[in-house]
Amino acid sequence: MLTSEAKSTPVKGKARDDGRWNASWWDFHPLVENINRPVDWSCSSTIFTTHPTQPVILGRLFPSSKQFVVVSPDPILRSPTSYEPPTVITVSPNDQWLFAFYPSRDGDGIACLWSRGSCVDTWMVRECWPFSRGSGVVTAAWAGAEREWTTSTDGSSSRLPSRGPLTPVSNPTLLLVTQAHQLHVCYLRTYVPSRKVIFCSLTQPYFTVEGQPLGAMHDTPAGPKTSRLCIRAAIGFIYNAACNDLGLGLPLDLPQSQDPSPEEQYPPLNWGAQAEEQTIELCEVKLRFDGMNISLISQPLPPLHHPSPHLTGLTFVCTPPPKPDPTTSPRTSPKKDKQPGRPMTEPPATFLVASFLDFEDYSTVPKSVIVAYTLARTPPAATPIKIAWTTHHVGERSFFPRVLTLSCPGWVPTNVRKGVVVALLADTGGSASRGTQKAREVAVGNIAILQLPDLADDPDWERLLVSAPASRAGMDWPVNIAMSRNRVLLCAVALGRMSIHTLPKQLVRDPTPHNLLPLSMALSSAIQSRRSVADIAHVLSMSATPFDTIVDTMKGTWFAFETNARAGMVGAFSAMEVLGATVEIYRWVCHDFGAKARQTAEGDEKEHLSSLWRNAHDMCSVAACLTAFEDCKESEGYDLDAVWQLVSLSGWVVRFLEKLVKECLSLADLTDPESAQSEVKAKLEPVDDADPFLLNGTSRHPLSSPILLHVVHPLTLSNLIGVVVHMNRFYHSLSSLTPKRENSQIVRDTLVDLIGCSGLNLKGLEDIFKAAVLDVRSIHGDEARMSLSKCHPVPTQHAFLRKMIQTLYTSTAIDKPRLFIKPADLVDGFANLSTSDQPQQEQDRDVVTKGLLLRRGPGLLCLRCGHRSELGGEVTVAGHVSLRWRTWEKVWATRCVCGGAWVSGNI
């Protein structure tokens, strides 16, 4: 299909020698040729799109360049040449289901539903079914999505009202609009393995019930409208805060085009009858559940007429209703105590936005227009006619000489009730050079935020330029776009390429110290909703983002976490989830900083950035080890069936404690109060004032080593004390047992040697750490949040660090010779033969179990930290498998200890 459409488009040859590029009408004609290049962005930050010419679905693991192929259904595998690339792709809001429709070249099309495995790149075909020719799927949407989390500027979190119909007995529930003007509801009932489908007409009133045979209550639609094909559709879910009925409004938008099938004989039609009708048809559909069966009720609404010949975009913009005032809420039932009920709030605003192109006589670039309509529910007694909705034309705007190519609903984090539209505007000409030098990329348009209902530029948002390769300027405009789930990036798909664009930034008019930044609000909402934060990490890792913006974003997220914890919403999101987001953000900052570091003398800056995300990852690992010991704890010791796994975790904890104590002791001379009464002078290094990643504009303090944060922050110190207490208890519990078998003797001796050779007295370390708890808790909350945001201690914590370091230095709990000199270092000739550093050693270990990777299979790879795991391996003790350990392992079946999603290790 794509090849034939491309051939019908005129050749774009318009090179000029005057240093300018110009677009012509044929560059924009693919927008009206009904070329489908579907794209969708999942919650796991996977971008799904199609192969240009083959019936294959590709998944890109953004922001990396790694791709995978979604397995095709059997009919496609048996005859791939009989089908075109999918025209519809959609991922469910919970990222567990994927749907696509494959049109056939000469027969029935195929619809397919996939379910996801534990890895984001593992998709298994659940159902596939045919659609007859002329009744293919036009668009799809998922019903029954969870209520969305939002974060306000003061850090408090709340959930928006539900959208669309509730689906208490089905998962998933998929709505499909077909070319035959029908709505198909495909769903899987709970405990029922097979797919169920009910459908209704969208051109006449219709009622259908689950299990009812077709035609029992209505005749099959017939007449002239049966030869008209729907070419574009949109499904809108309305917010419902007051109504508890399961059947909610579902408006649909259906422009039509004439296309009679060969077997139908109608009178000869003129040329205009074959063109697209200048009509947008509306229909309200109610999906209801009566406790036994699911039913559908459809009611067509008066159509909308527009003068433009080509409809290019159609979307619903639905805003939530205002929050009810808790002071007006009655204490008991108003009907029972005859109290006045809560006053009715303003209904949620619902807009229908349509965009059009008019090529006129094909002599110049087309004129683009965008139109906005409001949809309002009609009171029952307002009219004798049963029309539930009324529409009003509220806004219209033309962009000539620019051309509006695509648009989609926007989002205002500081005011969720404000409706906006993201518009991609194309310039029709511009300069192809910068001064006397030809540029590699030139500006070809911009992204604007239009406010509803008047569709004017929103003054609270900036306009963002869109660039393209100079050789393709004015050509190959996108034919489809998809916004990332956190609404900070835009993926544009053209006929020959895919590009990622940053959305415009919201302008902060009156910044206040306690108000969160928009990125902090987006990050907090993403963590609460269990969505990937890769798109936010990509924005923060861009070279134009100052390091202070990264710190402020993380600081605002920690503030939101503490605000929700104080409000009792502990289950909203945990501290470990925020630390996991910190890992991803600083890792991508380090990754994107690599190219810049190679060009400057500040190569150690990348090493410092790497130490930040690795330190945040260590915080997550300490917390994971703590939960493992707690889950395997018994009344008189620990689960002996999991003894080898706990010894493996103990080895990692001991190595981490050794690293931490060594770092503290190496700074003992600098913190000696007798030798240094003043501040420690940091090593001066040459710095670049223009470097956007310059950390606070000064050289780093010796006491700002990232690993030292573990002993000067209440959260990390509490986890550290907990794991040391368990380690000491596990050590004494295992040492006191009398081994009866060789395996028991080996595991006991292994743990005894591990602790004995470390040079650390766990009980002594426990007492030292516990003595510092009160001092650490006295640190101001703002400074504590700043240290977690930077992943290293801040100057306010240096005094506590000096005290801790001196206590460790003078303590008898540390055997310094054993700590710094290991038996392997005493072997002649082997002291300096190590060719691998500590990060490489960590790469050879399982990120969850901390054991050695056997590499007998592909295993699992974490998208966030890049570490690997081989979860699920059977480790038995005397033929027994620890159920406690297996339960702990299942916690990490779908995510890493840092919270990252798994992919198969061979990708």
C-alpha positions in Angstrom: 0.0 0.0 0.0 2.8 2.4 0.9 4.7 1.7 -2.3 1.7 2.4 -4.5 0.8 5.5 -2.6 4.3 6.8 -2.9 4.3 6.3 -6.6 1.1 8.3 -7.0 2.8 11.3 -5.3 4.6 13.6 -7.7 8.4 13.6 -7.6 9.7 16.2 -5.2 12.6 17.7 -7.2 13.0 21.4 -6.4 16.7 22.0 -5.6 17.7 25.6 -6.0 21.0 27.4 -6.1 19.9 30.6 -4.1 20.5 29.0 -0.7 16.8 28.7 0.1 14.4 25.8 0.3 10.7 26.0 -0.7 7.8 23.5 -0.2 5.2 22.9 -2.8 1.7 21.5 -2.7 2.8 18.0 -3.4 4.9 17.9 -0.3 1.7 18.1 1.8 -0.5 15.9 -0.4 0.4 12.7 1.5 -1.5 14.1 4.5 -4.8 13.7 2.5 -3.9 10.5 0.7 -5.1 8.4 3.7 -1.6 6.9 4.2 -1.6 5.1 7.5 1.7 4.9 9.4 0.4 4.1 12.9 2.6 4.8 15.9 2.0 4.5 19.7 4.1 5.1 22.7 3.7 2.7 25.6 4.0 3.2 29.4 7.3 1.2 29.3 8.7 3.8 26.8 8.4 1.5 23.9 7.6 3.1 20.5 5.5 0.8 18.3 5.5 1.4 14.6 5.3 -0.6 11.4 7.8 -1.7 8.8 7.4 0.6 5.7 6.5 -2.2 3.3 6.0 -5.5 5.2 3.3 -6.6 7.7 5.7 -6.4 10.6 5.4 -4.4 13.9 8.6 -3.0 15.3 9.2 -1.9 18.9 11.9 0.6 19.8 13.1 0.7 23.4 13.4 4.5 23.7 15.7 6.3 24.4 18.1 3.6 23.2 18.3 2.5 19.6 17.5 -1.1 20.4 14.6 -2.6 18.5 12.7 -5.9 18.5 10.0 -7.5 16.3 6.6 -8.4 17.6 5.7 -11.9 16.6 3.1 -11.9 13.9 -0.1 -14.1 14.0 -0.2 -17.3 12.1 -2.2 -16.0 9.1 0.5 -13.3 8.5 3.3 -15.8 8.9 1.8 -18.3 6.4 1.2 -15.7 3.7 3.1 -12.4 4.5 2.7 -11.1 0.9 -1.1 -11.2 1.1 -1.2 -8.5 3.8 -0.2 -4.9 4.0 1.5 -3.2 7.0 -0.8 -2.6 9.9 -2.9 0.5 9.7 -3.9 0.6 13.4 -1.6 0.0 16.4 -2.5 0.7 20.0 -1.1 -0.3 23.4 -3.3 -0.5 26.5 -2.8 2.1 29.2 -1.5 -0.6 31.6 1.0 -1.8 29.0 -0.3 -5.4 29.1 -2.1 -5.6 25.8 -1.3 -4.7 22.2 -3.7 -4.5 19.3 -3.1 -4.2 15.5 -5.1 -4.5 12.3 -3.5 -5.9 9.1 -5.5 -5.0 6.0 -5.5 -7.6 3.2 -4.5 -7.0 -0.3 -7.2 -9.1 -1.8 -9.3 -10.6 1.0 -10.2 -10.3 4.7 -8.1 -8.3 7.0 -6.7 -9.7 10.3 -7.1 -8.2 13.8 -4.7 -9.4 16.4 -4.5 -9.1 20.2 -1.2 -9.7 22.1 -0.6 -10.1 25.8 2.8 -9.0 27.3 5.1 -11.3 29.3 7.4 -10.3 32.1 9.7 -8.5 29.7 8.7 -5.5 27.7 9.9 -7.1 24.5 8.0 -10.3 25.0 4.6 -10.3 23.3 2.4 -13.4 22.8 -0.5 -13.7 20.4 -3.7 -14.1 22.4 -6.4 -13.8 19.8 -6.6 -13.1 16.1 -9.8 -12.8 14.0 -10.8 -11.7 10.5 -12.6 -8.6 9.3 -14.3 -8.7 5.9 -13.2 -6.4 3.1 -14.8 -3.0 3.4 -15.3 -3.5 7.2 -11.7 -3.0 8.4 -10.7 -1.3 11.6 -10.3 2.5 11.4 -9.4 3.3 15.0 -9.3 1.7 18.4 -9.4 2.7 22.0 -9.2 0.9 25.4 -12.0 1.2 27.9 -11.7 0.8 31.7 -8.4 2.5 32.2 -7.3 3.3 35.7 -7.8 6.8 37.1 -4.9 9.0 36.4 -2.5 10.4 39.0 -1.8 14.2 39.0 0.6 16.3 41.1 -0.2 19.9 42.0 2.4 22.7 42.4 2.4 22.2 46.2 3.5 18.5 45.8 0.2 16.9 46.8 -1.1 14.1 44.6 -4.6 13.2 43.7 -6.4 11.0 41.1 -8.6 12.3 38.4 -12.2 11.0 38.0 -12.7 7.9 35.8 -13.0 8.3 32.1 -15.5 6.5 29.9 -17.4 3.3 30.8 -16.4 1.1 33.7 -15.6 -2.5 32.9 -15.8 -4.5 36.2 -15.9 -8.0 34.6 -13.7 -7.7 31.5 -10.0 -7.1 30.9 -9.1 -6.0 28.4 -12.1 -4.1 26.8 -11.2 -2.9 23.3 -13.4 -0.6 21.2 -13.0 -0.8 17.4 -14.6 1.5 14.9 -14.9 -0.1 11.4 -15.3 1.2 7.9 -18.9 -0.2 7.9 -20.0 2.4 10.6 -20.0 -0.1 13.4 -18.6 -0.1 16.9 -17.2 -3.5 17.9 -16.5 -4.1 21.6 -14.0 -7.0 22.0 -13.3 -8.2 25.5 -12.1 -11.0 27.6 -14.4 -11.9 30.5 -12.9 -12.8 33.8 -12.2 -16.6 34.0 -13.4 -17.0 30.4 -10.5 -17.8 28.0 -12.2 -17.0 24.7 -12.8 -13.6 23.2 -16.3 -12.1 23.1 -17.6 -9.5 20.7 -20.7 -7.3 20.6 -21.3 -4.5 18.1 -23.8 -1.8 17.2 -24.5 0.5 14.3 -23.3 4.1 14.5 -25.7 5.4 11.8 -29.0 4.5 13.4 -30.3 3.9 16.9 -29.2 0.5 18.1 -29.4 -1.8 21.1 -27.6 -5.1 21.6 -27.0 -7.4 24.5 -24.2 -9.8 25.2 -25.1 -13.3 23.9 -27.9 -12.0 21.7 -27.8 -13.4 18.1 -27.3 -10.9 15.3 -30.6 -9.6 13.9 -32.8 -10.7 16.8 -33.8 -7.2 17.8 -32.7 -5.2 14.7 -32.3 -5.9 11.0 -28.9 -5.6 9.5 -28.4 -2.0 8.3 -29.1 -1.7 4.6 -29.5 1.1 2.1 -27.3 3.7 0.5 -25.2 4.2 3.7 -24.0 0.6 3.5 -21.8 1.6 0.6 -20.2 4.5 2.3 -16.9 3.8 4.1 -15.6 5.5 7.2 -12.1 6.8 6.5 -11.3 8.5 9.8 -12.7 8.2 13.3 -12.0 9.4 16.9 -13.2 8.0 20.2 -13.6 10.3 23.1 -14.1 9.3 26.8 -15.8 11.8 28.9 -14.8 12.4 32.6 -17.7 11.5 34.9 -17.4 12.6 38.5 -21.0 12.6 39.6 -22.8 9.8 37.8 -22.4 6.3 39.1 -24.1 4.6 36.1 -21.9 2.1 34.2 -23.2 3.4 30.9 -21.3 6.6 30.1 -21.2 8.8 27.0 -19.0 7.7 24.2 -19.1 10.2 21.3 -17.6 9.1 18.0 -16.6 11.1 15.0 -17.1 9.6 11.5 -16.4 11.4 8.3 -17.4 9.3 5.3 -16.4 8.8 1.7 -18.3 7.1 -1.2 -16.8 3.7 -2.2 -19.5 1.2 -3.5 -18.5 -2.4 -3.5 -18.3 -4.2 -6.8 -21.3 -6.5 -6.2 -23.6 -3.5 -5.5 -25.1 -1.9 -8.6 -26.1 1.8 -8.1 -26.8 4.5 -10.6 -23.7 6.1 -12.2 -22.1 8.5 -9.8 -20.4 11.7 -10.9 -16.8 12.6 -10.0 -17.8 14.6 -6.9 -19.7 11.7 -5.4 -16.4 9.7 -5.2 -14.8 12.4 -3.1 -14.8 12.8 0.6 -18.0 14.1 2.1 -17.9 17.4 3.9 -19.6 15.9 6.9 -18.6 14.8 10.4 -21.1 12.4 11.9 -21.5 12.0 15.6 -22.8 9.2 17.7 -23.2 8.6 21.4 -22.6 5.0 22.6 -23.3 3.7 26.1 -21.6 0.6 27.3 -23.5 -0.8 30.3 -23.3 -3.8 32.6 -26.4 -4.9 34.5 -24.8 -7.4 36.8 -25.1 -10.3 34.3 -24.6 -9.1 30.7 -22.9 -6.3 28.9 -25.0 -4.2 26.5 -24.5 -1.4 23.9 -26.8 1.5 23.2 -26.1 3.9 20.3 -27.8 7.1 19.5 -26.7 9.1 16.4 -26.4 12.9 16.9 -26.9 15.7 14.4 -23.9 15.8 12.0 -21.4 18.7 11.6 -20.8 20.2 8.2 -17.6 21.9 7.1 -16.7 23.6 3.8 -13.1 22.2 3.5 -12.7 19.3 1.2 -10.0 17.3 3.1 -10.2 16.4 6.8 -6.7 15.7 8.1 -7.1 15.5 11.9 -9.8 14.7 14.3 -9.5 14.4 18.1 -11.4 14.9 21.3 -10.0 17.0 24.1 -11.7 16.1 27.4 -11.0 18.0 30.6 -11.9 16.7 34.1 -14.5 18.4 36.3 -13.4 20.6 39.2 -12.7 19.0 42.6 -15.6 19.1 44.9 -15.3 21.3 47.9 -15.0 19.1 51.0 -16.5 21.8 53.2 -19.8 21.5 51.4 -20.0 17.8 51.6 -22.8 16.5 53.9 -21.7 14.4 56.9 -24.4 11.8 56.3 -26.8 10.9 53.5 -28.7 14.0 52.4 -31.9 11.9 51.7 -31.8 10.3 55.1 -31.3 13.4 57.2 -33.0 15.8 54.7 -29.8 17.8 54.4 -29.0 19.7 51.3 -26.8 17.8 48.9 -23.5 18.9 47.6 -24.0 21.7 45.1 -23.6 20.8 41.5 -20.2 21.6 40.1 -19.4 22.9 36.6 -19.6 20.0 34.1 -16.3 18.9 32.5 -15.5 20.6 29.2 -15.5 18.4 26.1 -14.1 19.7 22.8 -14.0 18.2 19.3 -11.1 19.6 17.3 -10.8 19.0 13.5 -8.2 20.2 11.1 -8.6 20.6 7.3 -6.5 21.2 4.2 -7.7 22.9 1.0 -5.5 22.7 -2.1 -7.8 24.8 -4.2 -6.5 24.6 -7.8 -3.2 22.9 -6.8 -1.1 25.9 -7.8 0.3 26.8 -4.4 0.7 25.4 -0.9 -2.6 24.3 0.7 -4.5 26.4 3.2 -4.9 24.8 6.6 -7.7 25.5 9.1 -8.4 24.1 12.6 -11.9 24.2 14.0 -13.1 23.6 17.6 -16.6 22.5 18.7 -17.9 22.1 22.2 -20.1 19.2 23.2 -22.5 19.7 26.1 -25.0 17.3 27.6 -28.6 18.5 27.2 -30.8 18.6 30.3 -33.6 16.0 30.0 -36.5 18.5 29.9 -34.8 21.0 27.7 -36.1 19.6 24.4 -38.8 17.0 23.5 -36.4 15.3 21.1 -34.1 12.7 22.6 -30.8 14.3 21.8 -28.3 13.9 24.6 -25.7 16.3 23.3 -25.5 19.7 21.6 -22.6 21.0 19.7 -21.4 24.6 19.2 -18.8 26.1 16.9 -16.5 27.9 19.3 -13.2 28.5 17.6 -11.5 28.6 14.2 -8.1 29.6 13.0 -6.2 29.7 9.7 -2.3 29.4 9.6 -1.6 30.6 6.1 1.2 30.9 4.9 2.2 28.2 7.4 0.5 24.8 7.1 -0.9 22.8 10.0 0.2 19.2 9.4 -0.8 17.4 12.6 -2.3 18.0 16.0 -3.1 16.1 19.2 -4.5 16.8 22.7 -2.2 18.5 25.1 -1.8 18.7 28.8 -1.2 21.6 31.3 0.3 20.1 34.5 -0.4 23.3 36.5 -4.1 23.4 35.4 -5.5 20.1 34.3 -8.9 21.6 33.6 -7.5 23.8 30.8 -7.9 22.3 27.3 -5.0 22.7 24.9 -3.9 21.3 21.5 -0.4 20.5 20.4 0.0 21.7 16.8 2.8 20.9 14.4 3.2 23.8 12.0 5.2 23.7 8.8 7.0 26.6 7.1 6.7 26.8 3.3 10.2 28.2 2.8 13.4 29.2 4.5 17.1 29.6 4.3 19.2 26.5 3.8 22.4 28.0 5.1 23.8 29.8 8.1 25.7 32.8 6.9 28.2 31.6 4.3 28.2 28.0 5.5 25.7 25.5 4.5 23.9 24.0 7.6 23.4 20.3 8.2 20.0 21.0 9.8 17.6 23.9 9.2 14.4 25.0 10.9 11.4 23.8 8.9 8.6 24.6 11.3 7.6 24.8 15.0 5.5 23.2 17.6 2.8 25.4 19.2 0.4 25.0 22.1 -3.1 26.3 21.2 -5.6 27.0 23.9 -9.2 26.1 23.8 -11.8 27.3 22.8 -10.4 30.2 20.7 -7.4 28.2 19.4 -5.0 31.1 19.9 -1.4 30.6 21.0 -1.3 29.9 24.7 0.8 32.7 26.2 2.0 30.4 29.0 3.9 28.2 26.6 6.9 28.9 24.3 7.1 27.9 20.7 9.7 25.3 19.8 11.5 25.2 16.4 11.4 21.9 14.5 14.6 21.1 12.5 15.2 18.7 9.6 18.2 17.7 7.5 19.0 20.4 5.0 18.8 17.9 2.2 15.2 17.1 3.1 14.0 20.5 4.1 10.3 21.0 3.0 9.9 17.3 2.1 8.8 14.2 3.9 6.4 15.8 6.4 5.1 13.6 9.2 1.9 11.7 8.6 1.3 10.7 12.2 2.4 11.6 15.7 2.3 10.1 19.2 3.0 11.8 22.5 5.0 10.1 25.2 2.9 8.9 28.2 4.4 11.6 30.4 3.7 14.3 27.8 7.1 15.7 27.4 8.2 14.3 24.0 6.6 13.9 20.6 7.3 11.1 18.1 6.6 12.0 14.5 6.5 9.4 11.7 7.0 10.3 8.1 7.0 8.1 5.0 10.8 7.6 5.3 11.9 8.3 8.8 10.9 8.7 12.5 11.9 11.7 14.6 11.7 12.6 18.3 10.8 16.2 19.3 10.8 17.9 22.7 7.5 19.5 23.5 7.5 23.3 24.3 8.3 24.3 27.8 5.7 25.9 30.1 6.7 29.4 31.1 6.9 30.0 34.9 5.5 33.6 35.3 5.8 34.0 39.1 8.1 31.3 40.5 7.9 30.7 44.2 10.4 28.7 46.3 7.8 26.1 47.3 6.2 25.5 43.9 7.3 22.4 41.9 8.7 22.7 38.4 6.5 21.2 35.6 9.1 18.5 35.2 9.0 17.6 38.9 5.2 17.3 38.6 5.5 15.1 35.6 8.1 12.9 37.2 6.1 12.5 40.4 3.0 11.6 38.5 5.0 9.1 36.4 6.4 7.4 39.4 2.9 7.1 41.1 1.4 5.7 37.9 4.2 3.1 37.5 5.2 4.5 34.1 8.7 4.7 32.7 10.5 8.0 33.2 12.8 7.5 30.2 11.2 10.4 28.3 11.8 12.8 31.2 15.3 11.5 31.6 15.9 12.2 27.9 14.8 15.8 28.3 17.0 16.3 31.4 20.0 14.7 29.8 20.0 17.1 26.8 23.0 19.3 26.5 20.9 22.4 26.8 19.6 21.4 30.2 21.6 23.0 33.1 22.7 20.7 35.9 20.8 22.9 38.3 17.5 22.1 36.5 18.2 18.4 37.0 18.8 18.9 40.8 15.7 21.1 41.1 13.6 18.5 39.3 14.8 15.7 41.7 14.4 18.0 44.7 10.8 18.8 43.8 10.1 15.1 43.4 11.5 14.3 46.8 9.4 17.1 48.2 6.3 15.6 46.6 7.1 12.2 48.1 7.4 13.7 51.6 4.2 15.8 51.2 2.2 12.6 50.3 3.9 10.7 53.1 2.8 13.3 55.7 -0.7 13.3 54.2 -0.9 9.5 54.8 -0.7 8.6 51.1 2.3 6.3 51.8 1.1 3.8 49.1 1.3 6.5 46.4 5.0 5.9 45.7 8.0 4.8 47.7 11.4 6.3 48.3 13.0 3.5 46.4 11.0 4.3 43.3 12.3 7.9 43.5 15.8 6.5 43.8 15.2 4.3 40.8 14.2 7.3 38.8 17.4 9.0 40.0 19.4 6.1 38.7 17.8 6.4 35.2 18.2 10.2 35.0 21.8 10.4 36.1 22.8 7.4 33.9 21.4 9.1 30.8 23.0 12.4 31.8 26.3 10.5 32.1 25.7 8.7 28.8 24.9 11.9 26.8 27.7 13.7 28.5 30.3 11.2 27.1 30.7 12.8 23.7 31.2 16.2 25.3 33.7 14.9 27.8 35.9 13.5 25.0 36.0 16.9 23.4 37.2 18.7 26.6 39.8 18.3 29.3 37.0 17.4 31.8 37.0 13.7 31.2 36.7 13.0 34.9 33.3 14.8 34.9 31.8 11.8 33.2 33.4 9.5 35.9 31.8 11.7 38.6 28.4 11.5 36.9 28.8 7.8 36.6 29.5 7.5 40.4 26.2 9.4 41.1 23.9 6.9 39.4 25.9 4.0 40.7 25.6 5.3 44.2 21.8 5.7 43.8 21.8 2.1 42.5 23.7 0.9 45.6 21.0 2.6 47.7 18.4 0.5 45.9 20.5 -2.7 46.3 20.9 -2.1 50.1 17.1 -1.7 50.4 16.5 -4.9 48.3 19.0 -6.9 50.5 17.2 -5.7 53.6 13.8 -6.9 52.3 15.4 -10.3 51.5 16.7 -10.8 55.0 13.4 -9.7 56.5 11.4 -12.1 54.2 13.7 -15.1 55.1 13.8 -14.3 58.8 12.4 -16.9 61.2 11.7 -16.8 65.0 15.1 -18.3 65.9 17.2 -17.5 62.8 16.7 -17.6 59.1 15.3 -20.0 56.5 18.1 -22.6 56.1 16.7 -23.6 52.7 17.8 -20.1 51.5 21.2 -20.2 53.2 23.3 -20.1 50.0 21.2 -17.2 48.6 21.6 -15.2 51.8 25.3 -15.9 51.8 25.5 -14.5 48.3 23.7 -11.4 49.4 26.0 -11.2 52.4 29.0 -11.2 50.2 27.7 -8.1 48.3 26.9 -6.3 51.5 30.4 -7.0 53.0 32.1 -5.7 49.8 29.9 -2.6 50.0 30.7 -2.0 53.7 34.4 -2.4 52.9 34.2 0.1 50.2 32.3 2.6 52.4 34.6 2.2 55.4 37.7 2.5 53.2 36.4 5.8 51.8 35.8 7.1 55.3 39.2 6.1 56.6 41.0 7.6 53.6 39.6 11.0 54.7 40.5 10.6 58.3 43.6 12.9 58.1 41.6 15.6 56.5 39.0 15.6 59.3 41.4 15.4 62.2 40.4 18.4 64.4 43.9 18.7 65.8 45.6 18.9 62.3 43.0 20.9 60.5 40.9 23.5 62.3 39.6 25.1 59.2 37.7 24.0 56.2 39.3 21.4 54.0 40.7 23.0 50.9 39.6 21.2 47.8 41.9 20.4 44.9 41.7 23.2 42.4 41.0 22.0 38.8 40.5 24.0 35.6 36.9 24.4 34.9 34.8 25.6 32.0 32.4 28.3 33.0 30.3 27.8 29.9 29.8 24.1 30.7 26.1 23.5 31.4 27.0 20.4 33.4 29.3 22.3 35.7 28.5 21.1 39.2 27.7 24.3 41.2 30.4 26.1 39.3 33.1 25.0 41.8 35.5 22.0 42.2 34.2 19.1 44.3 34.8 18.8 48.0 36.5 15.7 49.3 33.7 15.1 51.7 31.2 15.1 48.8 32.1 11.6 47.7 28.8 10.0 46.7 29.2 6.8 48.8 29.4 8.9 52.0 25.7 9.8 51.6 24.9 6.4 53.1 25.9 7.5 56.6 24.6 11.1 56.7 21.0 10.7 55.4 18.2 9.3 57.5 16.8 7.1 54.8 20.0 5.5 53.7 21.4 5.2 57.2 18.3 3.5 58.4 18.5 0.9 55.6 22.3 0.5 56.3 21.6 -0.2 60.0 18.9 -2.6 59.1 21.0 -4.7 56.8 24.0 -4.7 59.2 21.7 -5.9 62.0 20.5 -8.8 59.9 24.0 -9.6 58.7 25.2 -9.8 62.3 22.2 -11.9 63.3 22.6 -14.2 60.3 26.3 -14.6 61.0 25.9 -15.6 64.7 22.9 -17.8 63.8 24.8 -19.8 61.3 28.0 -19.9 63.4 26.2 -21.4 66.3 24.8 -24.3 64.4 26.5 -27.7 64.3 26.9 -28.8 60.7 25.7 -32.4 60.1 26.6 -32.6 56.4 29.4 -31.5 54.2 27.2 -28.9 52.5 26.3 -27.3 55.8 30.0 -27.2 56.8 30.9 -25.5 53.6 28.3 -22.8 53.8 29.1 -22.0 57.4 32.8 -21.8 56.7 32.2 -19.6 53.7 30.2 -17.1 55.7 32.7 -17.2 58.6 35.7 -16.6 56.2 33.7 -13.8 54.5 33.1 -11.9 57.7 36.5 -12.7 59.2 38.6 -11.6 56.2 36.7 -8.3 55.9 38.3 -6.7 59.0 34.9 -5.5 60.1 33.1 -6.1 63.4 29.5 -6.0 62.4 28.3 -5.4 66.0 30.7 -2.5 66.4 29.6 -1.0 63.1 26.0 -1.4 64.2 26.6 0.6 67.4 28.5 3.4 65.5 25.7 3.8 63.0 23.0 3.8 65.6 24.8 6.4 67.6 24.7 8.8 64.6 20.9 8.5 64.0 19.9 11.4 66.1 22.6 13.7 64.6 21.6 12.7 61.1 17.9 13.3 61.8 18.6 16.8 63.0 19.7 17.9 59.5 17.2 20.3 57.9 14.8 18.6 55.5 15.6 20.9 52.6 19.3 20.0 52.9 18.5 16.3 53.2 16.4 16.5 50.0 19.2 18.4 48.3 21.7 15.6 49.1 19.4 12.9 47.7 18.8 15.0 44.6 22.6 15.4 44.0 23.4 11.9 45.2 26.2 13.1 47.3 26.6 14.9 50.7 26.1 18.7 50.8 28.1 21.2 52.9 25.6 21.1 55.7 26.3 17.4 56.2 30.1 17.7 56.3 30.2 18.4 60.0 28.3 15.1 60.7 30.6 13.3 58.3 33.7 14.5 60.1 32.3 13.2 63.4 31.4 9.8 61.8 34.8 9.5 60.1 36.7 10.2 63.3 34.5 7.7 65.2 35.2 5.0 62.6 39.0 5.8 62.6 39.4 5.5 66.3 37.0 2.5 66.7 38.3 -1.0 67.4 35.5 -2.4 65.3 37.7 -2.1 62.2 40.8 -4.2 61.7 42.7 -1.9 59.3 45.3 -4.4 58.1 42.6 -6.9 57.2 40.5 -4.3 55.6 43.1 -2.9 53.3 45.3 -6.0 52.6 43.5 -9.1 51.4 45.1 -12.5 51.2 45.0 -12.5 47.4 47.1 -9.3 47.5 50.0 -11.1 49.3 50.6 -13.6 46.5 53.7 -12.6 44.7 53.2 -11.4 41.1 49.4 -11.1 41.3 49.0 -7.8 43.1 48.9 -5.7 39.9 47.5 -8.2 37.4 43.8 -7.2 37.8 42.5 -6.1 34.4 38.9 -5.4 35.5 37.6 -2.6 37.6 34.8 -2.6 40.2 32.0 -1.7 37.7 33.1 -4.6 35.5 32.9 -7.0 38.5 29.4 -5.8 39.2 28.5 -6.5 35.5 29.5 -10.1 36.1 27.0 -10.5 39.0 23.3 -10.9 39.1 21.8 -7.5 39.9 19.0 -9.1 42.1 20.6 -12.2 43.8 24.2 -10.7 43.8 25.5 -14.1 42.7 27.8 -14.8 39.8 26.1 -14.9 36.4 26.3 -18.4 34.9 25.4 -17.1 31.4 23.7 -20.3 30.4 21.0 -18.4 28.6 20.1 -14.9 27.6 18.7 -14.0 31.0 17.2 -10.6 31.7 18.6 -7.1 31.0 17.4 -4.0 32.9 16.5 -1.1 30.7 17.2 1.4 33.5 20.6 0.4 34.9 21.9 -1.9 32.2 22.6 -4.8 34.7 21.7 -8.4 34.1 19.9 -11.1 36.1 19.1 -14.8 35.8 16.1 -15.0 38.1 14.2 -18.2 38.3 17.2 -20.6 38.6 16.6 -23.5 41.0 19.0 -23.4 43.9 18.2 -26.2 46.4 19.6 -27.1 49.8 19.3 -30.9 50.6 16.7 -31.1 47.8 14.5 -28.3 49.2 13.6 -25.0 47.5 13.0 -22.1 49.9 9.5 -20.8 49.5 10.4 -17.6 51.3 13.2 -16.9 48.9 11.0 -17.8 45.9 8.4 -15.3 47.2 11.1 -12.6 47.4 12.3 -13.4 43.9 8.8 -13.0 42.5 8.8 -9.3 43.6 11.5 -8.7 41.0 9.9 -10.9 38.2 8.8 -7.8 36.3 11.3 -5.1 37.5 14.9 -4.7 38.6 15.9 -3.7 42.1 16.2 -0.2 40.7 12.6 -0.3 39.4 13.6 -0.7 35.7 11.7 -2.9 33.3 13.2 -6.2 32.0 14.0 -7.1 28.4 15.4 -10.3 27.2 19.1 -10.4 27.6 19.9 -11.2 23.9 18.4 -7.9 22.6 
